C-alpha cells in the first residue's frame, strides 16, 4: 500500500457529535494546524479557548437560512477538491483566493437518531444533512491529498499518523478514511430514502438502498472459512441488534441469527397474557410453551425436544427471574434473551461465564411493518416483514365438527409458532405447549411425520405411555396439497387442524378430515418461511 504523505496545515471541522472534539482539535492546534469551523462546532472550540476561524470568514459569505447554507461554497469545495499537483487547479485557487483544506472532520446531522426516537416529519426533514455529505464526498474523492474523518473513533488514528510522519497523513490512512466516508454517506442516504419510501407508501421503489453501521467484527460467518460482520441499521426494533449484553463471550454469526429468530417468535406471545418461552436451535423453534411462571414455560418448552435444546437459544417474553434462570442454566445454553432480568437472575447466569445474557428492554411488535432482505446472485430480494398474526385472522371452520374451546386456543397457539418455523412447517401443540415440530422438509407429509416422531421421542424421554401428539392439534404453515399430510397428523393422534387453505384439492383434504373425525379451520393466510 502506498505511503505518500501530505502535510496538514488547515482543517475544517463541522460536527453534530462533539465526542472527543475539543481534545482532538487541541492536538491539531499544537501541531500548528489552522482550524476553520461552523456554527455549534465553532462555539465549542472557541469556548475551549482554541483559535478557530468561522467558515464565513473563509468564504466571505454569511451562514443563512437557519444554517442550511454555510459550506456550499467554491472556497470550501475548491479547497477540498483541488488537485495539488495540477498547475491549472493551483492557478484557479490563487486567482480566487481559495485556501487548500488538508483535513475535513464532519459527522452528519442525526437523522438516524431522530428517526429512532420517533421524530415527526418536520424534525426528520430538518435533520437531513446537505452540506456535510457534499463536503465528505468532495474530500473523499480527493483522498490523494485530503484526509476525511466521519467518525470520532478515528481521531486517535489521525493523530497517530500525524505524530509518526511529522504532521502529515499517509495515503494508506487517507484511502481507508475515504472508503469509510463513502460508506457513511451511503448508509445515511439509504436511511433517508427508505424512510421517504415508507412515508409515501412505496413498497417497491425503483432504487432500494441498504446501509448499516458495523456493530462488531465477528470471528467468522456461518463457518470458520467465511468472514463475517454484524451491521446495525437505524431501525429501533427491540432485539439482538439493540439489546445490552450483560455477560458472556462474543456473539457469533449463528448466535445472532438464532437469537433474532427466538426473540421474534417469543414476541408473538403477549406478556400480559402469560409467561412464554421459546427454545431455538439452528433458526427453528425446537420448543415453545406458555406457563403459569417462566420456569414452568421453560420446562414445558424444553420437554418438547430436550435433545435439540442442548446448546440452543432461550428467549423469554417477561423479565427473567431467578427461578427460571436456575433451571435454564442446568443445561448448556448459548444465549438467553429477555426484556429484562432481576439482579438474582443475573447473578445465577454469571456463574456460566460463557453464557451470553442479552436484555432487549422490550419486545418487538409482531404487527409492526418492516423490511426483510435476502441476497441472491446478482441482487437481493426485499419484502415486507410477515406482520400477520393469527389473532387478527378470521378463522373459518370447514369441517363437520367444530373445534372446542381448548382445541381453538391450541390451534391459535400452534399457528403463532408455525409462522416462525422453516417451511414446510408442521407444529403439534397441546395445552399451550408444542409437543412436536417438523421443519424445513421438502415434503409436507415428511414434516408431519417428523413432528409426530419428535412427539413420540419426547414422550419416551418423560417415560410416558403414549406420544405427546395424542389429543394435540396441528398447524401447517401452508395448505395441504394432498390428504396424506393431514392423515399422518390424524394417525399421530391430532384432533384438530389449522391451515391456510387454498389448495386445488381442499375438498379432498376436508373430506379426509371429516372421515377421520378432525375439526379443521382455514386462516386464509400463509406463513412460508424459507
PLY file of the C-alpha trace (Angstrom):
ply
format ascii 1.0
element vertex 530
property float x
property float y
property float z
element edge 529
property int vertex1
property int vertex2
end_header
0.00 0.00 0.00
1.41 3.46 -0.91
2.57 5.62 1.99
2.85 9.03 0.30
2.37 11.71 2.91
0.59 15.08 2.82
1.11 17.74 5.47
-1.95 19.01 7.32
-1.90 22.78 7.59
-5.59 23.60 7.63
-8.57 21.60 8.97
-12.28 22.25 8.56
-14.38 20.86 11.42
-18.19 20.71 11.39
-19.69 18.05 13.63
-23.01 17.29 15.31
-21.43 14.63 17.56
-18.86 16.52 19.59
-17.44 13.49 21.38
-13.68 14.00 21.72
-13.81 17.12 19.55
-12.01 19.58 21.82
-9.13 17.23 22.66
-8.68 16.35 19.00
-8.76 19.97 17.89
-6.32 20.98 20.65
-3.87 18.33 19.43
-4.17 19.75 15.90
-3.51 23.28 17.13
-0.43 22.09 19.00
0.86 20.85 15.64
0.31 24.27 14.08
-2.86 23.34 12.19
-5.23 26.21 11.43
-8.85 25.43 12.44
-11.88 26.54 10.46
-15.33 25.71 11.75
-19.07 26.32 11.63
-21.92 27.12 14.00
-22.06 25.00 17.13
-18.68 23.42 16.44
-17.08 26.86 16.27
-18.70 27.82 19.57
-17.48 24.64 21.28
-13.91 25.21 20.11
-13.90 28.91 20.92
-15.33 28.28 24.40
-12.47 25.82 24.94
-10.06 28.66 24.22
-8.84 27.34 20.88
-8.03 29.67 17.96
-10.60 28.96 15.26
-11.89 30.84 12.19
-15.55 31.00 11.23
-16.24 29.37 7.87
-17.96 32.61 6.86
-14.60 34.36 7.32
-13.06 31.90 4.86
-15.87 32.15 2.30
-16.69 35.83 2.73
-20.32 34.76 2.80
-22.57 34.56 5.88
-24.41 31.49 7.06
-28.09 31.80 6.18
-31.44 30.04 6.09
-31.10 28.65 9.61
-27.71 27.18 8.75
-28.92 25.36 5.64
-26.40 27.30 3.56
-22.93 27.76 5.00
-20.39 25.38 3.44
-21.87 25.05 -0.05
-19.33 27.50 -1.48
-16.45 27.35 -4.03
-13.92 28.37 -1.39
-14.84 25.28 0.64
-15.22 22.80 -2.16
-12.36 24.23 -4.17
-10.11 23.85 -1.14
-11.18 20.24 -0.79
-11.21 19.19 -4.44
-8.17 20.96 -5.92
-5.52 18.56 -7.18
-2.33 19.73 -5.57
-0.08 18.74 -8.47
-2.29 20.26 -11.16
-0.99 23.72 -12.22
-4.39 24.83 -13.53
-6.05 23.93 -10.23
-3.38 25.78 -8.32
-3.74 28.82 -10.57
-7.52 28.85 -10.03
-7.03 28.69 -6.25
-4.57 31.59 -6.40
-6.79 33.67 -8.66
-9.88 33.25 -6.49
-8.25 33.23 -3.08
-9.16 29.65 -2.31
-7.13 28.18 0.58
-6.49 24.45 0.47
-8.10 22.27 3.14
-6.00 19.26 4.12
-8.23 17.66 6.75
-12.02 17.55 6.87
-13.79 16.45 10.06
-17.54 16.07 9.59
-20.23 13.93 11.12
-23.75 14.33 9.91
-26.98 15.72 11.31
-28.53 12.97 13.46
-31.21 11.81 11.06
-30.96 8.17 12.17
-31.24 9.10 15.85
-34.21 11.36 15.13
-35.92 8.55 13.23
-35.22 6.04 16.00
-36.65 8.47 18.57
-39.89 8.76 16.60
-39.37 12.32 15.41
-42.13 13.93 13.35
-41.81 14.66 9.67
-40.66 18.24 10.14
-37.90 17.18 12.55
-36.77 14.44 10.21
-36.55 16.77 7.21
-34.59 19.34 9.20
-32.11 16.61 10.16
-31.32 15.73 6.55
-27.77 16.99 6.12
-26.82 18.52 2.77
-23.55 20.38 3.22
-21.99 17.61 5.29
-22.36 14.81 2.71
-21.27 17.20 -0.07
-18.04 18.05 1.76
-17.41 14.45 2.76
-17.75 13.22 -0.81
-15.52 16.03 -2.12
-12.76 15.29 0.41
-13.05 11.54 -0.11
-12.76 11.95 -3.88
-9.55 13.91 -3.38
-8.11 11.44 -0.87
-4.78 11.58 -2.68
-4.29 14.82 -0.74
-7.11 15.26 1.78
-7.93 13.22 4.87
-11.63 12.98 5.77
-12.88 11.90 9.20
-16.55 10.99 9.68
-16.27 9.08 12.97
-14.80 10.31 16.28
-13.43 6.78 16.71
-10.83 7.68 14.05
-9.41 10.74 15.83
-6.67 8.73 17.51
-5.62 7.11 14.22
-5.25 10.52 12.58
-3.22 11.91 15.49
-1.02 8.82 15.48
-0.40 9.25 11.74
0.49 12.92 12.23
2.85 12.06 15.07
4.57 9.34 13.09
5.01 11.43 9.94
5.94 14.89 11.21
2.47 16.43 10.85
1.49 14.59 7.68
-1.03 11.87 6.86
-0.24 8.79 4.79
-2.08 7.74 1.66
-2.74 4.43 3.38
-4.77 6.18 6.07
-6.44 8.59 3.66
-7.66 5.73 1.47
-9.07 3.89 4.46
-10.81 7.03 5.68
-12.20 7.73 2.18
-13.74 4.26 1.99
-15.39 4.77 5.34
-16.58 8.22 4.30
-18.38 6.97 1.19
-19.89 4.09 3.13
-21.11 6.53 5.78
-22.86 8.82 3.32
-24.32 5.81 1.52
-25.75 4.40 4.75
-27.06 7.85 5.69
-28.78 8.34 2.34
-30.14 4.78 2.49
-31.88 5.54 5.76
-33.39 8.71 4.36
-34.53 7.13 1.09
-36.12 4.18 2.87
-37.92 6.50 5.27
-39.24 8.52 2.33
-40.38 5.33 0.58
-42.32 4.33 3.68
-43.65 7.86 4.11
-45.18 7.88 0.62
-46.35 4.27 0.82
-43.92 2.97 -1.80
-43.21 -0.67 -1.00
-41.07 -1.39 -4.06
-39.18 1.76 -5.11
-37.16 1.75 -8.32
-33.97 2.01 -6.29
-33.55 0.37 -2.89
-30.54 1.43 -0.84
-29.34 -0.57 2.15
-26.83 0.68 4.68
-25.65 -0.12 8.17
-23.03 0.53 10.79
-20.75 -2.30 11.83
-21.66 -3.28 15.36
-18.68 -5.52 15.72
-16.46 -7.73 13.61
-17.17 -11.43 14.03
-14.62 -14.20 14.30
-16.19 -15.72 11.18
-19.51 -16.23 9.44
-21.63 -19.38 9.38
-18.45 -21.43 9.02
-14.83 -20.76 10.02
-13.68 -20.29 6.42
-16.23 -17.46 5.88
-15.57 -13.91 7.04
-18.43 -12.24 8.87
-19.55 -8.99 10.48
-22.68 -7.68 12.15
-24.20 -4.41 10.92
-26.87 -2.37 12.64
-29.42 -0.27 10.78
-31.41 2.72 12.02
-34.42 0.52 12.79
-35.13 0.72 16.52
-36.83 -2.69 16.76
-36.11 -4.36 20.11
-33.99 -7.45 19.66
-30.47 -8.69 19.26
-29.25 -5.53 17.49
-30.42 -3.19 20.23
-30.01 -5.43 23.27
-27.48 -4.86 26.04
-25.14 -7.82 26.52
-24.80 -8.23 30.27
-22.28 -11.02 30.18
-20.78 -13.87 28.18
-18.37 -14.21 25.32
-18.77 -12.52 21.96
-21.82 -13.46 19.95
-21.14 -15.45 16.80
-22.78 -15.06 13.41
-25.01 -18.08 14.11
-25.77 -16.86 17.65
-27.06 -13.56 16.28
-29.23 -15.20 13.62
-30.68 -17.74 16.06
-31.26 -15.19 18.82
-33.17 -12.98 16.40
-35.33 -15.96 15.39
-36.02 -16.84 19.02
-36.92 -13.31 20.13
-39.17 -12.64 17.16
-41.02 -15.87 17.92
-41.49 -15.24 21.64
-42.85 -11.76 20.85
-45.93 -13.46 19.37
-46.98 -14.21 22.95
-48.19 -11.14 24.84
-46.51 -11.00 28.27
-49.70 -9.71 29.91
-51.49 -12.91 28.84
-48.98 -15.47 30.12
-45.27 -16.11 30.51
-43.84 -17.72 27.37
-40.51 -19.26 26.43
-39.04 -20.21 23.06
-36.04 -22.51 22.59
-34.39 -22.22 19.18
-31.76 -24.37 17.51
-30.42 -23.65 14.02
-33.03 -20.92 13.39
-36.00 -23.20 14.18
-38.02 -23.36 17.38
-37.50 -26.77 18.97
-39.82 -25.97 21.87
-42.34 -23.24 22.66
-44.65 -23.05 25.66
-46.67 -20.85 27.94
-46.98 -21.49 31.65
-48.05 -20.11 35.00
-44.43 -18.98 35.52
-41.42 -18.54 33.30
-39.86 -21.62 34.86
-42.90 -23.71 34.04
-42.99 -22.32 30.49
-39.31 -23.17 30.05
-39.74 -26.70 31.41
-42.67 -27.31 29.06
-40.76 -25.89 26.08
-37.72 -27.99 26.92
-39.84 -31.15 27.18
-40.83 -30.86 23.51
-37.29 -31.67 22.32
-34.68 -31.80 25.10
-32.05 -33.26 22.78
-32.17 -30.38 20.28
-32.35 -27.79 23.07
-28.78 -28.58 24.14
-26.65 -25.63 23.01
-29.72 -23.65 21.98
-31.05 -20.13 22.39
-33.67 -19.33 25.03
-36.00 -16.33 24.60
-38.47 -15.14 27.22
-41.33 -12.67 26.95
-41.01 -11.39 30.53
-38.28 -10.30 32.93
-36.00 -13.25 33.62
-36.35 -14.23 37.27
-34.09 -16.33 39.48
-36.39 -19.34 39.43
-36.34 -19.55 35.64
-32.63 -18.71 35.40
-31.71 -21.51 37.81
-33.49 -24.03 35.60
-32.18 -22.71 32.29
-28.52 -22.88 33.35
-28.83 -26.58 34.22
-28.05 -27.47 30.59
-25.63 -25.95 28.11
-27.26 -22.87 26.59
-25.62 -20.43 24.19
-27.77 -17.32 24.69
-30.60 -16.10 26.90
-32.54 -13.06 25.69
-35.32 -11.32 27.60
-36.75 -7.83 28.01
-35.03 -7.58 31.40
-33.64 -9.66 34.27
-33.67 -9.43 38.06
-30.36 -8.98 39.90
-30.69 -12.51 41.35
-31.21 -13.95 37.86
-28.19 -12.07 36.53
-26.08 -13.44 39.39
-27.17 -17.00 38.62
-26.37 -16.67 34.93
-23.00 -15.10 35.81
-21.86 -18.48 37.15
-21.79 -19.63 33.49
-19.14 -17.24 32.21
-19.55 -18.13 28.53
-23.35 -17.94 28.54
-24.47 -14.74 26.85
-27.28 -12.81 28.55
-28.97 -10.15 26.42
-31.52 -7.67 27.75
-33.54 -6.02 24.99
-35.60 -3.63 27.09
-38.86 -4.51 25.33
-40.42 -6.99 22.94
-40.70 -6.31 19.20
-44.21 -5.70 17.91
-45.17 -8.66 15.70
-47.66 -6.43 13.87
-45.19 -3.63 13.11
-44.23 -3.07 9.48
-40.66 -3.58 8.39
-38.40 -4.91 5.67
-36.67 -8.24 5.32
-33.85 -8.91 2.86
-32.19 -11.91 1.29
-29.28 -11.88 -1.11
-29.25 -13.86 -4.34
-26.64 -13.99 -7.08
-26.56 -10.55 -8.67
-29.06 -8.92 -6.35
-31.30 -9.22 -3.35
-34.93 -9.86 -2.54
-36.82 -7.37 -0.39
-40.22 -7.91 1.15
-42.41 -6.58 3.92
-41.98 -8.32 7.25
-44.61 -11.01 7.89
-46.71 -8.90 10.24
-49.81 -11.10 10.03
-50.92 -12.57 13.35
-53.46 -15.32 13.88
-55.37 -13.21 16.41
-56.27 -10.81 13.60
-57.37 -13.57 11.21
-60.94 -14.72 10.66
-60.83 -18.46 11.24
-63.28 -20.42 9.09
-64.41 -23.86 10.19
-64.57 -26.09 7.10
-65.31 -29.50 8.64
-68.48 -31.01 10.07
-67.02 -30.91 13.54
-66.12 -27.56 15.09
-63.09 -27.30 17.39
-63.93 -26.99 21.06
-62.62 -24.11 23.18
-59.41 -25.93 24.21
-58.67 -27.00 20.66
-59.29 -23.49 19.33
-56.87 -21.96 21.86
-54.23 -24.53 20.96
-54.81 -24.00 17.24
-54.08 -20.30 17.63
-51.02 -21.11 19.73
-49.69 -23.61 17.17
-50.21 -21.19 14.28
-48.21 -18.48 16.08
-45.34 -20.94 16.33
-45.69 -22.23 12.75
-45.11 -18.68 11.50
-41.54 -18.94 12.83
-40.71 -22.49 11.69
-38.91 -23.02 8.39
-41.13 -24.32 5.59
-42.52 -26.85 5.21
-43.66 -26.37 8.81
-45.81 -28.66 10.92
-46.42 -27.93 14.61
-48.22 -30.17 17.10
-49.37 -28.45 20.29
-51.42 -29.16 23.36
-52.39 -27.04 26.36
-50.25 -24.08 25.25
-47.07 -26.01 24.51
-45.51 -27.54 21.43
-45.23 -31.31 21.57
-43.68 -31.95 18.14
-42.21 -29.75 15.39
-41.32 -30.71 11.82
-39.31 -28.08 9.95
-37.70 -27.40 6.61
-38.63 -30.54 4.75
-39.13 -30.78 1.01
-42.43 -32.62 1.55
-45.17 -31.53 3.95
-46.01 -35.12 4.75
-42.38 -35.66 5.80
-42.62 -32.65 8.13
-45.79 -34.12 9.58
-44.14 -37.50 10.16
-41.02 -35.94 11.68
-43.11 -33.84 14.05
-45.03 -36.95 15.09
-41.76 -38.83 15.64
-40.46 -35.96 17.75
-43.62 -36.17 19.88
-43.01 -39.89 20.41
-39.39 -39.30 21.36
-40.39 -36.59 23.83
-42.86 -38.98 25.45
-40.15 -41.64 25.80
-37.83 -39.10 27.43
-40.54 -38.50 30.04
-41.38 -42.22 30.39
-44.92 -41.59 29.23
-47.00 -44.45 27.80
-48.08 -42.68 24.59
-46.98 -39.98 22.20
-47.38 -36.36 23.26
-49.22 -35.85 19.98
-52.22 -37.86 21.24
-55.02 -35.33 21.73
-52.98 -32.47 20.28
-53.79 -30.04 17.50
-51.66 -29.47 14.42
-50.75 -26.32 12.49
-49.44 -26.18 8.93
-47.80 -23.02 7.60
-49.31 -23.62 4.14
-52.11 -25.70 2.71
-52.02 -29.48 2.50
-51.76 -30.22 -1.23
-52.95 -33.77 -0.62
-54.72 -35.52 2.27
-51.57 -37.54 3.17
-50.02 -34.92 5.46
-53.27 -34.40 7.29
-53.82 -38.15 7.64
-50.32 -38.51 9.09
-51.33 -35.97 11.72
-54.53 -37.87 12.45
-52.57 -41.11 12.81
-50.27 -39.35 15.27
-53.28 -38.51 17.42
-54.12 -34.91 16.46
-57.78 -33.96 16.82
-57.88 -30.56 15.11
-56.04 -28.78 12.31
-55.31 -25.18 11.38
-54.03 -24.29 7.90
-54.40 -21.50 5.33
-56.48 -23.44 2.81
-56.42 -22.55 -0.86
-55.35 -25.83 -2.44
-56.98 -27.14 -5.60
-57.67 -30.26 -3.54
-59.13 -28.54 -0.48
-62.32 -30.56 -0.89
-60.35 -33.83 -0.76
-58.49 -32.69 2.35
-61.71 -31.55 4.04
-63.35 -34.89 3.23
-60.37 -36.75 4.71
-60.59 -34.61 7.85
-64.31 -35.34 8.19
-63.73 -39.06 7.72
-61.03 -39.00 10.43
-63.29 -37.01 12.79
-60.97 -33.99 12.79
-62.02 -30.39 13.25
-60.30 -28.07 10.78
-60.15 -24.30 10.35
-58.79 -22.23 7.48
-56.96 -18.95 8.16
-56.67 -17.60 4.62
-53.08 -16.53 5.44
-49.94 -18.48 4.57
-46.76 -18.28 6.67
-43.98 -19.54 4.37
-40.54 -19.01 5.92
-37.71 -20.15 3.70
0 1
1 2
2 3
3 4
4 5
5 6
6 7
7 8
8 9
9 10
10 11
11 12
12 13
13 14
14 15
15 16
16 17
17 18
18 19
19 20
20 21
21 22
22 23
23 24
24 25
25 26
26 27
27 28
28 29
29 30
30 31
31 32
32 33
33 34
34 35
35 36
36 37
37 38
38 39
39 40
40 41
41 42
42 43
43 44
44 45
45 46
46 47
47 48
48 49
49 50
50 51
51 52
52 53
53 54
54 55
55 56
56 57
57 58
58 59
59 60
60 61
61 62
62 63
63 64
64 65
65 66
66 67
67 68
68 69
69 70
70 71
71 72
72 73
73 74
74 75
75 76
76 77
77 78
78 79
79 80
80 81
81 82
82 83
83 84
84 85
85 86
86 87
87 88
88 89
89 90
90 91
91 92
92 93
93 94
94 95
95 96
96 97
97 98
98 99
99 100
100 101
101 102
102 103
103 104
104 105
105 106
106 107
107 108
108 109
109 110
110 111
111 112
112 113
113 114
114 115
115 116
116 117
117 118
118 119
119 120
120 121
121 122
122 123
123 124
124 125
125 126
126 127
127 128
128 129
129 130
130 131
131 132
132 133
133 134
134 135
135 136
136 137
137 138
138 139
139 140
140 141
141 142
142 143
143 144
144 145
145 146
146 147
147 148
148 149
149 150
150 151
151 152
152 153
153 154
154 155
155 156
156 157
157 158
158 159
159 160
160 161
161 162
162 163
163 164
164 165
165 166
166 167
167 168
168 169
169 170
170 171
171 172
172 173
173 174
174 175
175 176
176 177
177 178
178 179
179 180
180 181
181 182
182 183
183 184
184 185
185 186
186 187
187 188
188 189
189 190
190 191
191 192
192 193
193 194
194 195
195 196
196 197
197 198
198 199
199 200
200 201
201 202
202 203
203 204
204 205
205 206
206 207
207 208
208 209
209 210
210 211
211 212
212 213
213 214
214 215
215 216
216 217
217 218
218 219
219 220
220 221
221 222
222 223
223 224
224 225
225 226
226 227
227 228
228 229
229 230
230 231
231 232
232 233
233 234
234 235
235 236
236 237
237 238
238 239
239 240
240 241
241 242
242 243
243 244
244 245
245 246
246 247
247 248
248 249
249 250
250 251
251 252
252 253
253 254
254 255
255 256
256 257
257 258
258 259
259 260
260 261
261 262
262 263
263 264
264 265
265 266
266 267
267 268
268 269
269 270
270 271
271 272
272 273
273 274
274 275
275 276
276 277
277 278
278 279
279 280
280 281
281 282
282 283
283 284
284 285
285 286
286 287
287 288
288 289
289 290
290 291
291 292
292 293
293 294
294 295
295 296
296 297
297 298
298 299
299 300
300 301
301 302
302 303
303 304
304 305
305 306
306 307
307 308
308 309
309 310
310 311
311 312
312 313
313 314
314 315
315 316
316 317
317 318
318 319
319 320
320 321
321 322
322 323
323 324
324 325
325 326
326 327
327 328
328 329
329 330
330 331
331 332
332 333
333 334
334 335
335 336
336 337
337 338
338 339
339 340
340 341
341 342
342 343
343 344
344 345
345 346
346 347
347 348
348 349
349 350
350 351
351 352
352 353
353 354
354 355
355 356
356 357
357 358
358 359
359 360
360 361
361 362
362 363
363 364
364 365
365 366
366 367
367 368
368 369
369 370
370 371
371 372
372 373
373 374
374 375
375 376
376 377
377 378
378 379
379 380
380 381
381 382
382 383
383 384
384 385
385 386
386 387
387 388
388 389
389 390
390 391
391 392
392 393
393 394
394 395
395 396
396 397
397 398
398 399
399 400
400 401
401 402
402 403
403 404
404 405
405 406
406 407
407 408
408 409
409 410
410 411
411 412
412 413
413 414
414 415
415 416
416 417
417 418
418 419
419 420
420 421
421 422
422 423
423 424
424 425
425 426
426 427
427 428
428 429
429 430
430 431
431 432
432 433
433 434
434 435
435 436
436 437
437 438
438 439
439 440
440 441
441 442
442 443
443 444
444 445
445 446
446 447
447 448
448 449
449 450
450 451
451 452
452 453
453 454
454 455
455 456
456 457
457 458
458 459
459 460
460 461
461 462
462 463
463 464
464 465
465 466
466 467
467 468
468 469
469 470
470 471
471 472
472 473
473 474
474 475
475 476
476 477
477 478
478 479
479 480
480 481
481 482
482 483
483 484
484 485
485 486
486 487
487 488
488 489
489 490
490 491
491 492
492 493
493 494
494 495
495 496
496 497
497 498
498 499
499 500
500 501
501 502
502 503
503 504
504 505
505 506
506 507
507 508
508 509
509 510
510 511
511 512
512 513
513 514
514 515
515 516
516 517
517 518
518 519
519 520
520 521
521 522
522 523
523 524
524 525
525 526
526 527
527 528
528 529
